[in-house]
Amino acid sequence: MTNHQTTTRRMVILAESRFGPLSSKTANGAIAYMADQVVAIIDSTKEGTTAQEILGYGGGIPVVRSLEAGLVFKPDTLLIGIAPAGGRLPRSWRPYVTTALSHGLHVMSGLHTILGDDPEFADLAARNRCSIVDLRKVPESSKIVARGTWRQRKARAVLTIGTDCKIGKMTALLEVYREFQRRGLNSDFVGTGQTGIMICGKGVSVDAVIGDYIAGSVEKEIDASAAEGHDVIFVEGQGALTHQGYSSVTLGLMHGTMPDAMILVHQPTRKADDYGFELPELNRLIRLHEEIIGFFRPTKVVGIGLNSVGLTDAESVSEARRIEDVTGLPTVDAFRFGGARLADALVEYLATVPPPRFTGPLKSPSGMAPE
Amino acid sequence: MTNHQTTTRRMVILAESRFGPLSSKTANGAIAYMADQVVAIIDSTKEGTTAQEILGYGGGIPVVRSLEAGLVFKPDTLLIGIAPAGGRLPRSWRPYVTTALSHGLHVMSGLHTILGDDPEFADLAARNRCSIVDLRKVPESSKIVARGTWRQRKARAVLTIGTDCKIGKMTALLEVYREFQRRGLNSDFVGTGQTGIMICGKGVSVDAVIGDYIAGSVEKEIDASAAEGHDVIFVEGQGALTHQGYSSVTLGLMHGTMPDAMILVHQPTRKADDYGFELPELNRLIRLHEEIIGFFRPTKVVGIGLNSVGLTDAESVSEARRIEDVTGLPTVDAFRFGGARLADALVEYLATVPPPRFTGPLKSPSGMAPE
C-alpha cells in the first residue's frame, strides 16, 4: 500500500461512545498528527465538547452527535476511529458507512473487516464516485518472503522497538520524523499498523500478514521508499521481543528492516505487561536487540523515547535523567518535549557508520512462498 | 487439529516426477516414519523401483506409474506427497484427487489449497463416504493470542531449533520421541508443519497463521497434549532465529512453547543459508536462544542433532566429536544413529529443573485478537 493519501482530507471521525485518551487510538492518532485534516468527531455521549477538552490536544475540533450533524463541517471522508473487540465491523456501525458513502464521502477504515469487499458498500461507493480505503488490507504483492535487500540499500533505516507492546512506538517515531522534516532532512515514514499507515499514507499492516511474509512485506515498503530517494526511512515498530503473544511480529519487522539504528520506547509507570510480567531490564533488552541484528550487521539503540503517561513534566524529566544514567543513552518523552534530542542522536550516530556495501547478487529463498 | 489420525492407514503417495531424497519431503517423511502404512508411491518416471533404491530407506515399498496401478495394493488413502511451487494444487493434479475419491480413498494433503473447500472434491467425498484431511488448515479456534499457560504447565516441553531452516529439526525430534516411546516414557509429539502433523496425528501448521497467533496456536496444541496427561511434549521447530525471512515463526514457536529444554539441529556440510550468509557460530546461537527464553524462565539447549547429509558415518561421528568439544553438548546424527544420546541428555537435564510453580490467575492479552 503506497501513497493512497495523495490529497489533504477533511475527515469526520467515528468514535461513538468511546472518544477518549485510551479508547479511540486511531481517532487520536489522526487528531495528534493530522489535526488540520479533521473537521469533527462523532460521539453522541460527548456532544458539544472539543478534542482539546477530551484528549488534552487537538484544539477546538468539535465533537458532534451524529454523522449527519458532522456534515455541516463539509467533510470529504469518514474515518472509522475506533475498533470493536475482534476488529470486525459491528452490524450497528453499517449505517455510518452507508450514510457516508451515500453523501459521497470516502470511507477510511483500519478494521479487519475489509469494507471494500462488502458488496453493498462497494456498490454505493461506485455509484457515488467515492473510494473505500482499507488500511489493513494486505496487497497480494506484499505476501512475499524477505529478499535481504538491506545489503544493497543506500538509505538508512531506523526502527522503533519497545519494552512492551502498545507503549508508544509510533508516536515517538513520528516525533523524530517530524523533527527530521523540520530540519529539511530527506526522510520518510513507513507505517506498519493502521494508524501509522493512515497518518503517513504508506506502509503495510503487518498484523494481518502470516509469519513467513512479515519480514518480506516490510522490506518491500522500505525498498519502495528508498526508490523514492529518501536518505532516512523510519519504520514503525510493533509488539515487543519480550511479549509472549506478539514477539513474532517484532522479530519479523527487525529482520525485514535490518535497521541501521533503533529507538527504544519505554513507559516508566507501566509495571507489568499483558501477562503480569515485569517489563525487562533496559540494558539487557537493548543488548538483546543489538545482538539479534548483530548476526548480520552492526546496529545500535541510539536513544530512548519515554511514554510518561501518569507523570508530570518534572517527573518525566527526572525519570529520563535516571534512565540516561542507567543506559548512557539520550532519553526524552518526544511527544511532550519534541523529537530534537533523539534526532540529534540519530544524526550523530548515522554519520559514523558506513552503509552496507554488498555488491554481489542477492541470494534469497525462492521469493514468493506458498500463499 | 487433534488426533485426526485415529486409525492405521494404507497410503498410496503421489510423488509424480519428483520422488527423490530432496524433492518429495512429505512423501519421504511418511516413508521414514510410517513405512508400515505406505503401500505404494506414484512416480511414472521411476516405475518399478522401490523406496529403498531411491531414498536409501523405506524397504521394498514399490513405485508405480499411476494411481490406478497403485489400487492393486488396496490403499485406503491418497497422500499428496509433493508440493508444487507456491503450494497450490495444480490443475493437472486434480484427476488424482477425483480418482482417489471416486474409488473411496480418503485424501490427505498438506497443500495451501484447502481441498475440502473445493465443491467438486467435497461432493465426491460425501458421495463416496471418504474424508479429506487438509493438514495445513488452521481451525478458527487456533487463531488466538498466547495466554502464557506454560506458567501452570506440569508437562515438560522440548523444542527443536536450528542453525538454518529446512535443516532436519522434525527428523531429529522424531528420533528422540521414538526413543522416549521405546523407553516407555509418557511423551507426545506436536507437529507444526504438514509432515509432522501427518506423522503424529496432531499439531498446527504454523506457517499458515498470522504473526499475532503463532505463539497462541502452538500453546493451544501443547495445552491439549498436556491435558492428555503426557509428561514430556516434543514440539517441532520451524525456521531459524537467524533466518531473515522465517525468524518470526521461530520466535513465535519459542514463546508459545516456553521450552524447558531445546535441541539444536545443525548440518555441518551446509555452508550458507538461503541468503548466502554463513551459518551462525554455534555457541553464540545457543546463548541467544537461552537468553530469549531466559527473560521468562530457565531453559537450556541440552544437545545437538546433526544432519550429516554428504558425510560418511565416520565423518559424521568425527564432526559430532568436534562439535562436542566446541559446545560441550552431546552431539549425534539421530536419524542415522538413533535418538538415545539426546534422550539421555534430556532425561538427565529435565530431572534437575523444577517445573514452573505459578499458581496465581493467568493474565494475558484479551484472548482472541482480531481475526
Boltz contact constraints between the chains, C-beta under 6 A:
constraints:
  - contact:
      token1: [A, 86]
      token2: [B, 370]
      max_distance: 6.0
  - contact:
      token1: [A, 87]
      token2: [B, 370]
      max_distance: 6.0
  - contact:
      token1: [A, 112]
      token2: [B, 370]
      max_distance: 6.0
  - contact:
      token1: [A, 112]
      token2: [B, 371]
      max_distance: 6.0
  - contact:
      token1: [A, 145]
      token2: [B, 245]
      max_distance: 6.0
  - contact:
      token1: [A, 146]
      token2: [B, 244]
      max_distance: 6.0
  - contact:
      token1: [A, 146]
      token2: [B, 245]
      max_distance: 6.0
  - contact:
      token1: [A, 148]
      token2: [B, 244]
      max_distance: 6.0
  - contact:
      token1: [A, 148]
      token2: [B, 275]
      max_distance: 6.0
  - contact:
      token1: [A, 207]
      token2: [B, 212]
      max_distance: 6.0
  - contact:
      token1: [A, 210]
      token2: [B, 210]
      max_distance: 6.0
  - contact:
      token1: [A, 211]
      token2: [B, 211]
      max_distance: 6.0
  - contact:
      token1: [A, 211]
      token2: [B, 214]
      max_distance: 6.0
  - contact:
      token1: [A, 211]
      token2: [B, 248]
      max_distance: 6.0
  - contact:
      token1: [A, 211]
      token2: [B, 249]
      max_distance: 6.0
  - contact:
      token1: [A, 212]
      token2: [B, 207]
      max_distance: 6.0
  - contact:
      token1: [A, 212]
      token2: [B, 246]
      max_distance: 6.0
  - contact:
      token1: [A, 214]
      token2: [B, 211]
      max_distance: 6.0
  - contact:
      token1: [A, 214]
      token2: [B, 248]
      max_distance: 6.0
  - contact:
      token1: [A, 215]
      token2: [B, 244]
      max_distance: 6.0
  - contact:
      token1: [A, 215]
      token2: [B, 245]
      max_distance: 6.0
  - contact:
      token1: [A, 242]
      token2: [B, 295]
      max_distance: 6.0
  - contact:
      token1: [A, 244]
      token2: [B, 146]
      max_distance: 6.0
  - contact:
      token1: [A, 244]
      token2: [B, 148]
      max_distance: 6.0
  - contact:
      token1: [A, 244]
      token2: [B, 215]
      max_distance: 6.0
  - contact:
      token1: [A, 244]
      token2: [B, 255]
      max_distance: 6.0
  - contact:
      token1: [A, 245]
      token2: [B, 145]
      max_distance: 6.0
  - contact:
      token1: [A, 245]
      token2: [B, 146]
      max_distance: 6.0
  - contact:
      token1: [A, 245]
      token2: [B, 215]
      max_distance: 6.0
  - contact:
      token1: [A, 245]
      token2: [B, 365]
      max_distance: 6.0
  - contact:
      token1: [A, 246]
      token2: [B, 212]
      max_distance: 6.0
  - contact:
      token1: [A, 247]
      token2: [B, 251]
      max_distance: 6.0
  - contact:
      token1: [A, 247]
      token2: [B, 255]
      max_distance: 6.0
  - contact:
      token1: [A, 248]
      token2: [B, 211]
      max_distance: 6.0
  - contact:
      token1: [A, 248]
      token2: [B, 214]
      max_distance: 6.0
  - contact:
      token1: [A, 248]
      token2: [B, 248]
      max_distance: 6.0
  - contact:
      token1: [A, 248]
      token2: [B, 251]
      max_distance: 6.0
  - contact:
      token1: [A, 248]
      token2: [B, 252]
      max_distance: 6.0
  - contact:
      token1: [A, 249]
      token2: [B, 211]
      max_distance: 6.0
  - contact:
      token1: [A, 251]
      token2: [B, 247]
      max_distance: 6.0
  - contact:
      token1: [A, 251]
      token2: [B, 248]
      max_distance: 6.0
  - contact:
      token1: [A, 251]
      token2: [B, 251]
      max_distance: 6.0
  - contact:
      token1: [A, 252]
      token2: [B, 248]
      max_distance: 6.0
  - contact:
      token1: [A, 255]
      token2: [B, 244]
      max_distance: 6.0
  - contact:
      token1: [A, 255]
      token2: [B, 247]
      max_distance: 6.0
  - contact:
      token1: [A, 274]
      token2: [B, 364]
      max_distance: 6.0
  - contact:
      token1: [A, 274]
      token2: [B, 365]
      max_distance: 6.0
  - contact:
      token1: [A, 275]
      token2: [B, 148]
      max_distance: 6.0
  - contact:
      token1: [A, 275]
      token2: [B, 363]
      max_distance: 6.0
  - contact:
      token1: [A, 275]
      token2: [B, 364]
      max_distance: 6.0
  - contact:
      token1: [A, 276]
      token2: [B, 363]
      max_distance: 6.0
  - contact:
      token1: [A, 280]
      token2: [B, 295]
      max_distance: 6.0
  - contact:
      token1: [A, 295]
      token2: [B, 242]
      max_distance: 6.0
  - contact:
      token1: [A, 295]
      token2: [B, 280]
      max_distance: 6.0
  - contact:
      token1: [A, 363]
      token2: [B, 275]
      max_distance: 6.0
  - contact:
      token1: [A, 363]
      token2: [B, 276]
      max_distance: 6.0
  - contact:
      token1: [A, 364]
      token2: [B, 274]
      max_distance: 6.0
  - contact:
      token1: [A, 364]
      token2: [B, 275]
      max_distance: 6.0
  - contact:
      token1: [A, 365]
      token2: [B, 245]
      max_distance: 6.0
  - contact:
      token1: [A, 365]
      token2: [B, 274]
      max_distance: 6.0
  - contact:
      token1: [A, 370]
      token2: [B, 86]
      max_distance: 6.0
  - contact:
      token1: [A, 370]
      token2: [B, 87]
      max_distance: 6.0
  - contact:
      token1: [A, 370]
      token2: [B, 112]
      max_distance: 6.0
  - contact:
      token1: [A, 371]
      token2: [B, 112]
      max_distance: 6.0
